Amino acid sequence: MDHKKITKYTFGLVNLIADYLGWTTLAQTDKVTGKITYFFAAFSPMGNYFNFNVDGYDASTIVKAVCSFADNFDTDDFVRQKITDPDSSGIPNSIRSLVEEGCAIKRMLTRLASALEHPEETHYTDHWAKVEWSIDDAIDAAEEQGVTLTREQATAWWIENQKWFAEQLTQTGNEMLSNVDWAEEAGEPVAEEGDPDA
């Protein structure tokens, strides 16, 4: 990939594209060094959880790091690690399945990197009202309850609960959409009281 083509990005754009492709994202910033650790997670076509993280100092360097990770992801290394690591979870039942899993993840990473590298070629604008919460938001919420939460604890909470959190937001958002007066938005006449067609 030609990483020199990457110019200006925002974290909102990175998250929007990643979300459209089925990846969840989470960012953690070191307040001392300013270094940003960006977590990406998704389920493979075989239903296994895969995640990785990259470091940078702005959205552009994060995108470059994702492209580099995708370039360097080696299917053989993935297979060897899964076989030799006794703590690995989600191991397919056969070596062939494991190789297929590695190839599928490679394709997922390549697609993500390509979409981030060429956002103008990625159709992602059918998702709107993207809202995000950070590690600091969790820490601040805990502080309001008189609880001191470390960044590690807040990160662990988000990793474990972000799916539930997103589902709750989706449910609330759907309820809000149901309460919109779509007839008015569409310019249709509103039936008055006593109208036999009402």
C-alpha positions as CSV (number, residue, x, y, z in Angstrom):
1,M,0.0,0.0,0.0
2,D,1.2,3.5,-0.7
3,H,1.1,5.0,2.8
4,K,2.2,8.4,1.4
5,K,-1.3,8.9,0.0
6,I,-2.6,9.3,3.5
7,T,-3.0,12.9,4.3
8,K,-5.6,14.4,6.8
9,Y,-7.9,12.3,8.9
10,T,-10.1,12.7,11.9
11,F,-10.9,10.1,14.5
12,G,-14.6,10.5,13.6
13,L,-13.8,9.4,10.1
14,V,-11.7,6.5,11.3
15,N,-14.4,5.3,13.6
16,L,-17.1,5.8,11.0
17,I,-15.3,3.6,8.4
18,A,-14.3,1.0,11.0
19,D,-17.9,0.7,12.3
20,Y,-19.3,0.4,8.8
21,L,-16.9,-2.6,8.2
22,G,-17.9,-4.3,11.4
23,W,-15.1,-3.2,13.7
24,T,-15.5,-1.7,17.1
25,T,-13.0,0.9,18.2
26,L,-11.7,2.2,21.5
27,A,-9.1,4.9,22.1
28,Q,-6.9,5.4,25.1
29,T,-4.6,8.5,25.4
30,D,-1.6,8.8,27.6
31,K,-2.0,12.2,29.1
32,V,1.8,12.5,29.8
33,T,3.2,11.5,26.4
34,G,0.1,12.2,24.2
35,K,0.5,8.8,22.7
36,I,-2.8,7.3,21.5
37,T,-3.5,3.5,21.7
38,Y,-6.3,2.6,19.4
39,F,-8.0,-0.8,19.8
40,F,-9.9,-2.5,16.9
41,A,-12.0,-5.6,17.4
42,A,-14.3,-7.7,15.2
43,F,-15.7,-11.2,14.7
44,S,-14.2,-13.3,11.9
45,P,-16.5,-15.0,9.3
46,M,-16.1,-18.1,11.5
47,G,-17.5,-16.3,14.5
48,N,-14.2,-16.0,16.4
49,Y,-13.2,-12.7,18.2
50,F,-10.2,-11.0,16.8
51,N,-8.6,-7.8,18.1
52,F,-5.5,-5.7,17.7
53,N,-4.2,-2.3,18.7
54,V,-1.9,0.3,17.2
55,D,-0.2,3.4,18.6
56,G,0.0,6.9,17.1
57,Y,-0.3,10.6,18.0
58,D,-3.1,11.6,15.7
59,A,-5.7,10.1,13.3
60,S,-3.3,10.0,10.4
61,T,-0.6,8.1,12.2
62,I,-3.2,5.7,13.5
63,V,-4.3,5.0,10.0
64,K,-0.7,4.5,8.9
65,A,-0.2,2.0,11.8
66,V,-3.3,0.1,10.8
67,C,-2.1,-0.2,7.2
68,S,1.3,-1.4,8.4
69,F,-0.3,-4.0,10.7
70,A,-2.4,-5.3,7.8
71,D,0.6,-5.4,5.5
72,N,2.6,-7.3,8.1
73,F,-0.1,-9.7,9.3
74,D,1.2,-13.2,8.4
75,T,-1.3,-16.0,8.2
76,D,1.4,-18.7,8.9
77,D,2.4,-16.8,12.1
78,F,-1.2,-16.6,13.1
79,V,-1.7,-20.4,12.7
80,R,1.6,-21.2,14.6
81,Q,0.6,-18.9,17.4
82,K,-2.9,-20.5,17.7
83,I,-1.4,-24.0,17.8
84,T,1.4,-23.3,20.2
85,D,-0.5,-21.0,22.6
86,P,-2.4,-23.1,25.2
87,D,-4.4,-20.1,26.2
88,S,-5.7,-19.4,22.7
89,S,-9.5,-19.4,22.5
90,G,-11.7,-20.0,19.5
91,I,-9.4,-22.5,17.8
92,P,-11.1,-24.2,14.9
93,N,-11.3,-28.0,14.9
94,S,-8.8,-28.6,12.1
95,I,-5.6,-27.1,10.7
96,R,-7.4,-26.4,7.5
97,S,-10.1,-24.4,9.3
98,L,-7.4,-22.6,11.2
99,V,-5.7,-21.6,7.9
100,E,-9.0,-20.5,6.5
101,E,-9.5,-18.4,9.6
102,G,-6.2,-16.7,9.2
103,C,-6.8,-16.0,5.6
104,A,-10.2,-14.5,6.4
105,I,-8.7,-12.2,9.1
106,K,-6.0,-11.1,6.6
107,R,-8.8,-10.2,4.2
108,M,-10.7,-8.3,6.9
109,L,-7.5,-6.3,7.8
110,T,-6.7,-5.6,4.2
111,R,-10.2,-4.3,3.6
112,L,-10.1,-2.1,6.7
113,A,-6.7,-0.7,5.7
114,S,-7.8,-0.1,2.2
115,A,-10.9,1.7,3.3
116,L,-9.0,3.9,5.7
117,E,-6.3,4.7,3.2
118,H,-8.9,5.6,0.5
119,P,-11.9,7.0,2.4
120,E,-13.2,8.7,-0.7
121,E,-13.8,5.3,-2.3
122,T,-15.6,3.9,0.8
123,H,-19.3,4.1,0.9
124,Y,-20.0,4.6,4.6
125,T,-22.5,7.5,4.7
126,D,-25.6,5.5,5.4
127,H,-24.7,5.5,9.1
128,W,-25.5,8.7,10.9
129,A,-25.4,10.3,14.3
130,K,-22.2,8.6,15.3
131,V,-21.6,9.2,19.0
132,E,-18.7,8.1,21.1
133,W,-17.6,7.8,24.7
134,S,-14.1,7.7,25.9
135,I,-12.2,6.2,28.8
136,D,-12.3,9.6,30.5
137,D,-16.1,9.6,30.3
138,A,-16.2,6.4,32.3
139,I,-13.7,7.8,34.8
140,D,-15.7,11.0,35.2
141,A,-19.0,9.1,35.6
142,A,-17.4,7.0,38.4
143,E,-16.1,10.1,40.0
144,E,-19.6,11.6,40.2
145,Q,-20.5,8.5,42.3
146,G,-17.5,9.1,44.5
147,V,-15.6,6.2,43.0
148,T,-12.0,6.5,41.7
149,L,-11.5,4.4,38.6
150,T,-8.0,3.9,37.0
151,R,-7.6,4.1,33.3
152,E,-6.9,0.3,33.2
153,Q,-10.1,-0.4,35.0
154,A,-12.1,2.0,32.7
155,T,-10.5,0.3,29.6
156,A,-11.4,-3.1,30.9
157,W,-15.0,-2.0,31.6
158,W,-15.4,-0.6,28.1
159,I,-13.9,-3.7,26.4
160,E,-16.3,-5.9,28.4
161,N,-19.4,-3.8,28.1
162,Q,-19.2,-1.8,24.9
163,K,-21.5,-4.2,23.0
164,W,-24.2,-3.9,25.7
165,F,-23.7,-0.1,25.8
166,A,-24.1,0.2,22.0
167,E,-27.2,-2.0,22.1
168,Q,-28.8,0.3,24.8
169,L,-28.0,3.3,22.7
170,T,-29.4,1.7,19.6
171,Q,-32.7,0.8,21.4
172,T,-33.0,4.4,22.7
173,G,-32.2,5.8,19.2
174,N,-34.8,3.6,17.6
175,E,-37.4,4.8,20.1
176,M,-36.5,8.4,19.3
177,L,-36.8,7.8,15.5
178,S,-40.3,6.2,16.1
179,N,-41.4,9.4,17.8
180,V,-40.4,11.6,14.9
181,D,-43.3,13.2,12.9
182,W,-42.3,11.6,9.6
183,A,-45.5,12.9,7.9
184,E,-44.4,16.4,8.6
185,E,-40.8,15.7,7.4
186,A,-42.2,14.3,4.2
187,G,-44.4,17.3,3.6
188,E,-47.6,15.3,3.8
189,P,-50.8,17.1,5.0
190,V,-51.6,16.5,8.6
191,A,-55.2,15.3,9.2
192,E,-57.2,17.7,11.4
193,E,-59.5,16.6,14.2
194,G,-62.9,15.6,12.8
195,D,-61.5,14.8,9.4
196,P,-63.2,11.5,8.2
197,D,-59.9,10.4,6.7
198,A,-58.0,10.8,10.0
